[in-house]
Amino acid sequence: MLQQRRNLQYWMLSILVLSVSVVNSLVQAEEPKVTAPDSLQGDMVNPGYHEKPLWFKESFLDLREDVVEATENKKRVLLYFYQDGCPYCAKLLQDNLGQKKLADKTRKYFDVISINMWGDKEVTDLKGQLTTEKKFTEKMRVMYTPTLLFLTEKGKVALRVNGYYAPNKYETALDYVRGHNETKIPFRNYVQKHLKKPTSGKLHEEAFILKPPYNLKKLLTSKKPLLVLFEQKKCHHCDELHNDIFKRKETLQQINRFNVVRLDMWSKEKLRDTKGKEVTAKSFANSLNINNSPSFVFFDKAGKDIFRIDAYLKSFHTQSIMDYIASGAYKKQPDFQRYIGKRADKLEAQGIHVDLMH
């Protein structure tokens, strides 16, 4: 019955596409298109539209039906939030899904559905409410792209991946969700156990990191906003963060606008949390559902977690997020992608070249 309904929907859609194609061609020049800034130059800086794999599911975006169909086929749904001009989306599609092994594994265990974070296509969300791609993106609190939401058979989020994961960690995420491990072990523990990669094996020291003991509640009263940085000793991206991104003048200019506390996410080191309660670094990380290292967590004066970086980001994005919070721009512009585009344009106008991949 469900397949018959699908066939009817496809037939109706083909008639609709044929009837409106001429109209679309006439108004296309007048329609606004939101992309990354055209001023960004250089290899893979602004890749524009990037063709998605043909095996991605052609969905009518009734997500409840998609979950039912995936379950019937012993798969799970993977929602891929993207935007044109996103270099990390291009990196995901090229570096990760360009590998046959990863593409085959993704295709075998997941129905991948793409959602344009600025799109106007109708979406029937997981509660049966009719909305648009853009509004659904906002509802799911997707702040940047790519964002991957792995769904359970009941339409709940089994794992959320904010940003780009390198191929080996992306495969670890696939294995975690396809094995239904969300009911057995936190993702960060699973990563620690299964992701093998040489690291420095140490926590890096920086002049801008405050010295313990930490009282986060007291720090909230400071003029500077609070940034808590979660790391661990065996962490390749932590090494890259300190050996590259934190060595850059532009990064230091931004991070010095914060009170920075760095915690080992596995440590029993004691501190006072944002409510003044004595906790360990590990239990505080658990309470915030920290799954990855490094993770940046930004707090407002009330101790509310207002923004996070918990995936692979390069210098310009990291600097822009810190500027977004420290300047208070997040209060006026809730769409970070719009903010970062305008910031890039402003810097380019000042003669400062922006390269999103460095």
SEBAVEX-724987 format. One record per residue: x negated, y, z negated of N, C-alpha, C in turn; residue in one letter. Coordinates in pm, whole numbers, plus 50000, padded with zeros to 5 digits. Layout:
<pts>
XYZXYZXYZa...
</pts>
This chain:
<pts>
499174987950000500005000050000499145012550000m498115012449918497215023949909496485026050040l496075014950107495375016150234496305021650342q497595017450342498545022750438498725037750421q498775041950295498895056150267497675063650319r496475057950301495255064050351495305065550503r495745054950573495815055450719496745066450766n497885067950698498835078450733498225092150709l497495093650597496865106450565495815110050671q495025100250714494005103050815494645107250947y495775100650986496475104151109497015118351101w497615122050987498155135550969497035145850970m495885142350909494765151750904494215154451043l494145144051128493605146051263494485155551343s495825154651327496735163951394496515178051344i496345179451212496155192551151494865199051199l493775191151203492495196551247492565201351391v493245193751477493365197351617494145210351633l495215212051553496085223651568495485236551517s494555235551420493995247851362492605251051414v492025242351498490645244451540490485257551617s491475260751703491385273151780491465285251689v492385284751592492525295851498491245297751419v490665286951373489425287751296488315294251377n488225290851505487165296551587487325311451604s488585316451599488825330751614488505338551490l488725332551371488535340051247487215336951180v486455327651236485215323251170484265334851144q484165344151239483215355151222483585364351109a484885364451068485325373350963485305366850826e485145353750819485205346850691483895348450615e483965352250487482735353450408482155339750379p480865338850380480195326250350479155328650242k479265321750129478335323550018477185313750032v475995318850049474805310450058473705316849977t472565309749968471395315749905470935327449991a470185336949936469805348950009469075345850140p469485352950250468825351050378467395356150375d467085364850277465765370950273464685361250228s465075349750172464075340350122463405333450240l462095334050244461335328450354460395317550305q459885309450398458895299250362459465285350377g458605275550372459015261650388459955257350276d461135252450313462125247150220462575257350116m462365270350142462835280250047464335281850058v464845283550180466285284050201466625274850317n466915262150289467125252550396468455254150468p469345263150417470655264650477471495252150460g472365249450557473205237550548472355225150572y472535215150489471795202650506472805191350521h472675184150630473635173550661473605162650555e474775159150505474875148550404474935134950474k474505124350406474525111050467475925107150514p475995100250624477285096150680478035086450589l477295079750499477955069950413478605076250290w478435089350269479205095950163480685093850193f481475092650091482885089650109483635101550168k484475098850270485365109050325486615109350238e486585117750138487655118050038488645129250066s489925126750033490935137150035490925145049904f489945141849819489725148949693490895147549595l491585136149603492465132249493491605123149406d490995128949305489955121849231490485109949154l491745110449114492325098749046492375086849141r492805089249266492845078349364491435073349394e490495082649401489105078749429488565069549320d488875072549195488435064149085489065050249094v490365049749127491065036849140490445028649252v490205034849367489625027549481488225022449449e487425030849384486075026649349486115014749254a487005015249157487125004349060487534991449129t488474992449223488914980549297487754974349375e486824982549419485674977749495484444975349406n484684975149274483624972749175482504983149186k482914995549209481995006749214482415017149111k481625027849103481975039549024481885051849113r482545062549071482545074949148481375083849103v480695089549201479635099249176480005112249246l480265122749166480585135849222479305143749241l479085148249364477885155849400478285170349428y477935179449338478235193649354477045200249424f477315207449533476255213149614476645227249660y475695233949724475975246249796474975247349910q475365253950017474455256250129473335265550082d472135263250133470995271550094470355267349965g470705255549914470165250649787468975241549815c467735245949784466565237549815466535224749736p467095224849615467085212649534468095202449588y469185207349649470125198149714469445191449833c468715199649911467975194050024466945183849976a466305186949865465295177949808465935164749764k467115165449703467825153349662468165144749783l468705151149887469115143650005467925138250084l466835145750087465675141550167464745132350088q464285137149972463255129649898463825117349828d465065118149782465665107049709466475098049802n467535103649861468405095549946467795093150083l466655099450110465915096450231465125083550219g465035078350096464385065450073465445054450083q465215044850170466215034450195466605027050067k465615024349982465895017149858466895024749771k466675037749755467555045749670468905048049737l468895050049867470155051949939471005039349931a470385027749953471115015149948471685012449809d470905015549706471385013149569472535022549536k472405035149577473485044749551474755040449623t474615036849748475765032949831476425020149780r475625011049729476154998149684476994999549557k476585008249467477235008849336478115021049314y478085030849409478835043149387479525047949514f480705053749497481345061549601480965076149576d480145081649666479645095249647480575105149715v481065114749637482005124849688481375138549671i481215145849780480585159049774481625169949749s481255179549665482125190749631481315203549645i481775212349731481135225249753481525234549638n480535239249562480865247049442481545260449475m481475264749602482155277049643483345273949735w483685261249750484665257149849486115259949810g486965260349912488395263049892489275250949922d488665239349948489475227349972490275223949846k491465218649868492305214649755491745202149689e491765202149558491305190849478492415187249379v492735174449372493595169649264492665164049159t492595171049045491575167548947491935154848870d491125151648773491255138948702492465138448609l493135149948593494375150448515495605151748606k495355151248738496455152148832496855166348866g496075176148824496395190148851495775194448984q496545201949064496075206749193495255219449173l494045219649231493155231049215492315232249342t491225239749337490305240949450488915236149407t488035234049506486675229949474486015239849379e486155252849410485515263149328486035263049185k487355262449170487945262649036487645249748960k487595238549032487235225948967485785226348921f484915232349003483515234048965483405242048835t484165252948826484145261148706484685253448585e485745245748609486355237948501485385227548446k484575221848534483605211748492482295218048443m482265231248437481115238848386479835235748463r479975234748594478825233048681478235246848707v477005248848662476365261948669475365263148783m474775251948826473825252448936473835239249010y473175239349124473225227549210471815222249235t471695208949261472795199449256473175195849112p474435192849091474885186748966475585173649004t475255163048933475845149948957476665145848836l477915142248859478765136848753479115122448787l478625113048708478955098848723480185095948639f481225090648702482495088448634482705073748598l483405071648487483775058148447485055053948519t485475041648494486705036648555487945043748501e487815051248394488925059048338488815073948373k487845077148460487705090848503486985099848404g486305093848307485505101548212484065102748264k483335112548213481955114348257481045104748181v480455095248253479515085748193478135092048178a477775100448275476475107248270476565119848355l475995130448304475925143248375474465146348403r474145149148529472795152848569472835167148621v472335176448541472315190548580470985193648649n471015194848780469795198048852469175185848918g467985187748971467315177349049466495168048960y466615155048984465765144848923464835139349030y463565137748997462615131149087463095116949115a462655111049227463185097849268463155087249160p462065086149083462005075448983463025077748871n463215090248830464195092848724465615091948779k465815095848905467125094348968467535079648970y466585070949005466895056649007467205051548866e466515057048767466795053248629468215057148592t468675068748639470055073148613471055063748681a470755059748806471635050248876471755037248797l470625031948752470625019248679471375020448547d471215032048483471895034348355473405033748372y473925040448474475385041248491475945028448551v475255022848650475805010648712475834999048613r474954999548512474944989148410475864991948293g476685002648304477625006448197476905008548063h475725014148070474935015747949475365027547863n476275036047916476725047547837477435043447709e477895031047703478555026147582477575018947489t476325017747534475355009847459474205018047403k473735028247480472515035347442472545049247502i472115059547429472025072947487471055072947605p471325081347703470505081547824469045084647793f468805093847700467405097447671466625085447615r467285076947536466625064947485466365055047599n467325054247690467175045247804466015049647892y465905062847914464805068247994463465065247928v463405067447798462145064947725461715050447738q462675041547743462375027247748462035022547889k462695028247991462595022648125461785030948224h461615043948198460885052348292459405052748255l458585047048339457155046248311456385055748401k455605064648341454815074048418453685079248332k452455080248384451335085248304451575099648258p451285102548133451435115948078450235119247990t450185131647943449085135847855449215129547717s450445126247678450675120147547450545129847431g450715142847458450585152747350451595163947367k451835171247258452615183547263451665195147290l451995203547384451155214847418451455226747327h450435234147290450615245947207450585258547295e451435268347258451495281047329451595292447229e451045303947265451045315547174452455320447145a453385318547239454745323647220455625314447136f455155302647103455945293347020455755296946873i456865299146804456805302546662456265290746582l455665293646468455115283346382456185278546283k456195265446253457125260246152456695264646012p457575263245913458905257145919459915266445986p460985260446040461965267946117463285269446041y463815281546044465155284345994465915291146108n466645283146184467305288346304468395298346271l469095296146162470155305446123469585319246098k468445319846034467795332646007467315339146137k466805331046228466315336346356467445342246440l468675337846417469815343146492470045357946463l469555362646349469755376646311468705385846374t467715380146441466655387946504467205395346627s466495405546670466885412846790466685404346915k465745395046908465495386247022466455374347019k466955370047134467785357847137466935345547107p467605334947065466925322647024466895312647139l465715307147164465515296447261464875284647188l465545273247190464985261047133464555251947248v463295248447246462695240147351462455226147295l463145216147353462985202247312462015195147407f460995189147349460005181747428459705168447361e458795160847422458265148847360456855146847411q456095138647341454675137247373454425130647508k455175120447539454995113447666456045118747765k455675129647833456655136547918455935143348033c456075137948152455395143248269455835157548299h457135160148294457625173548324457265183648215h457085178948091456575187847986455155192148019c454345182748065452985185948106452985196348218d453835194348317453915203648430454385217348384e455345217348293455885229948240454775238448178l453945232048096452895239448024451675242248112h451345233048201450135234648282450345243448405n451605245848439451885254048557452825265648525d454085262548497455105273048484454795282648370i454355277548255454045286248142452725293748157f451985290848262450735298048288450975310348376k452145311748428452445322548521452825335348447r452325346548496452565359448432454055362548425k454795359548532456225362648537456985354548432e456565342048411457215333748310456945339148170t455715342948143455365348248011456095361247982l456295369548083457045381948064458465378948019q459045368548072460435365048037460515357947903q459645348347880459785340347758459425348247633i458625358747649458315367347533459495375847489n460585375247563461815382247523462635373847425r462135361847390462875352547304462075349047179f462795344847077462195337346967462215322747011n461035316947030460945303447086460555293446978v461425283646959461165272546868460985260046952v459905252846933459685240347007459785228546911r460625218846948460845207046864460535194346942l459915184946875459755171446929461085164346909d461735160647018463095155247011463175141846937m462035135746906462025123046833461485124546690w461125136746654460445139046527461395139346407s460845135646290461585136746164461255149846093k460595158846165460275172146109461575179046064e461555184745945462755191045890462815205845927k464045210545946464285224645976465685228345932l465995241245932467345246045908467985248846044r469145242846070469775244746200470505258146207d471265260546311471925273346332473015276146228t473405265946154474385267846046473735268245909k472415267245908471675267545782471535254145715g472005243545782471935230045723470565224045748k470035216945649468735210345666468935197545747e468185196545856468285185145946466875181445992v466775170446063465515166946129465615171346275t464465172646339464455176346481465215165846563a465035153146528465725142446600467235143346584k467715145346461469155145946439469755158546502s468985169546505469455181846569469585179546720f468595172746778468665169346921469875160646950a470135151046863471305142346880472605150246873n472685159746780473915167546763474205176246884s473145179846958473305187947079473385179347205l473315166247187473365156847299472245159447399n471035161247345469865163347430469425149947487i469455148747620469115136047685467785136347759n467255148447782466085149547866465035158547804n463795156647844462735165647805461955169647930s461585182747940461945193047843463385197747862p463985202547755465295208847760465215222447693s465715232647759465825246047701467265247747655f467475252047531468815255047482468805269447430v469645277747491469745291847454470965293947364f470785301647256471855304147161472185319047155f473475322247132473845336147109473755339246960d474135351246922474005355646783474855347546686k475935341646739476825333546655476355319046644a475235315846709474725302246704475375293046806g476055298946905476705290947008475705287647119k475725275147162474905270447273475505276247401d474825286147462475425293347574474885289147710i473705283247715473145279047844472025268947819f471825260247918470775250147906470005248548036r468765244748021467985239248133467615225148087i468155215148154467855201448111467565192348230d466965198348333466555190548449465375197448515a464945191848627463755196648697464035210248761y463365220748714463455234048774462045239648791l461855247248897460575253548921460555267748862k459465274848888459195287448819460295297848835s460695300748960461625311748980462965309148912f463465296848918464725293548853464595294648701h463495289748648463275290548503463205304948458t462445313148529462335327348497463685334348508q464445330948612465735337448634466735334148524s466725321748478467635317948370467295325548243i466005326948213465615334448093466015349148106m465865354948224466275368648247467795369948237d468505360148288469975359648284470475360348140y469795353348049470215353047909469705365447834i468415368347846467815379247769468425392847803a468795394647929469375407347972470845408747935s471455397647895472885397747864473755396847988g473145394248104473905393748229474945382548228a474695372048152475645360848146477015365048094y477065376048019478335380947965479195387448073k478535392948176479255400048282479405391648408k478445383048434478465374748554478405359948515q479565353348506479575339448463479015329648565p478925333948693478375325148797476885327548810d476095318348755474655319848760474125320148902f474725312348992474235311949130474375325549198q475435332749169475585346149226474495355349168r474255353749038473245362148972471865359649031y471495347249048470145344249095469955348749239i471025348149320470945353049457470685368049461g471415375549379471225390049374469835393549318k469375385749221468055388249164466965386049270r467115375449348466145372749454466135384049556a467315388849595467405399849690466725412349635d466955415149509466395427049445464865426349444k464325414649411462875413049407462265414249547l462945408249645462455409249782462445423749829e463475431549791463555445649828462415453749767a461905448849655460775455449589459425450549643q459485441849743458265436549802457695424649730g458475418749637458035407049562458585394549630i457715386349688458165374649759458685363949663h459785357849699460415347449617460305334149687v459735324449619459645310749673460295301549572d461445296249608462225288149514461585274849479l460605270449557460025257249535458685257849462m458315269549405457065270449333457275277749201h
</pts>
